[in-house]
Amino acid sequence: MTALAPFSILGRPVLGGLALLGRIAIFAAETISHLARPPFYPKEFLAALMQIGWFSLPVVALTSLFTGGALALQIYAGGARFSAEAVVPSIVAIGMVRELGPVLGGLMVAARVASSIAAEIGTMKVTEQIDALVTLSTNPMKYLTVPRVLAATIAVPALVAVGDSIGIFGGYLVGVNRLGFNPATYLKNTRDFLEVWDIASGLWKGAAFGFIVALMGCYYGMNSGRGAQGVGRATKAAVVAASVLILATNYILTEVFFSA
């Protein structure tokens, strides 16, 4: 037994991680199965849509604006080494809509929304409000999880679209006012090199990231431990899990969309 102890130390967290992935997958499947089945709760859906979409807009907009400006500076500095400064508009646009817009938007929403959902549902569990829903013959999955997951899946692509536009505008401001680009030329290069699939791929990523963010918040909230410490651990775990899954999913979707 002592000879196998090092393997057990390594194997225990691996098995625990696989078990966690299995539980999350089952939770996701149950959530999807409830999306098309009544009863529906439009009031909860609209409240979640406002909370996730509208109230997340300022942080996503500011993040995208400064990211687009910084990206223009970095590309110009790198392109100057090869006399390729003219690529700034096209690379800023492609980089924002393909990668930086969806990923940074998803991470900002994860930091704000996953923690909020986990804390809210975790507190409801601690105060036995979820048990009260069951007593009233209300399915907690239908009432708490489905509206939030559906709202996030719809809202995050809209946030990504707005963030992409603001990020490209940030690059435009820096390119014209700081780097000396002609405004008409900058806009023309942006329009000529940006394709419809570049935009569409980012929106699909946004939908996937929104689903992940809300799902993680709901899962860890539903499985929160008792007391304030349990809610705090659930909140932290929801943000970490959502962020890691967003980055992993981004790679997988990029491989699927652009591997050819």
Stockholm file with secondary structure:
# STOCKHOLM 1.0

chainA/1-260         MTALAPFSILGRPVLGGLALLGRIAIFAAETISHLARPPFYPKEFLAALMQIGWFSLPVVALTSLFTGGALALQIYAGGARFSAEAVVPSIVAIGMVRELGPVLGGLMVAARVASSIAAEIGTMKVTEQIDALVTLSTNPMKYLTVPRVLAATIAVPALVAVGDSIGIFGGYLVGVNRLGFNPATYLKNTRDFLEVWDIASGLWKGAAFGFIVALMGCYYGMNSGRGAQGVGRATKAAVVAASVLILATNYILTEVFFSA
#=GR chainA/1-260 SS CGGGHHHHHHHHHHHHHHHHHHHHHHHHHHHHHHTTSSCCCHHHHHHHHHHHTGGGHHHHHHHHHHHHHHHHHHHHHHHGGGTCGGGHHHHHHHHIIIIIHHHHHHHHHIIIIIHHHHHHHHHHHHTTHHHHHHHTTCCHIIIIIHHHHHHHHHHHHHHHHHHHHHHHHHHHHHHHHTSCCCHHHHHHHHHHHCCHHHHHHHHHHHHHHHHHHHHHHHHHHHTCCSHHHHHHHHHHHHHHHHHHHHHHHHHHHHHHHHCC
#=GC SS_cons         CGGGHHHHHHHHHHHHHHHHHHHHHHHHHHHHHHTTSSCCCHHHHHHHHHHHTGGGHHHHHHHHHHHHHHHHHHHHHHHGGGTCGGGHHHHHHHHIIIIIHHHHHHHHHIIIIIHHHHHHHHHHHHTTHHHHHHHTTCCHIIIIIHHHHHHHHHHHHHHHHHHHHHHHHHHHHHHHHTSCCCHHHHHHHHHHHCCHHHHHHHHHHHHHHHHHHHHHHHHHHHTCCSHHHHHHHHHHHHHHHHHHHHHHHHHHHHHHHHCC
//
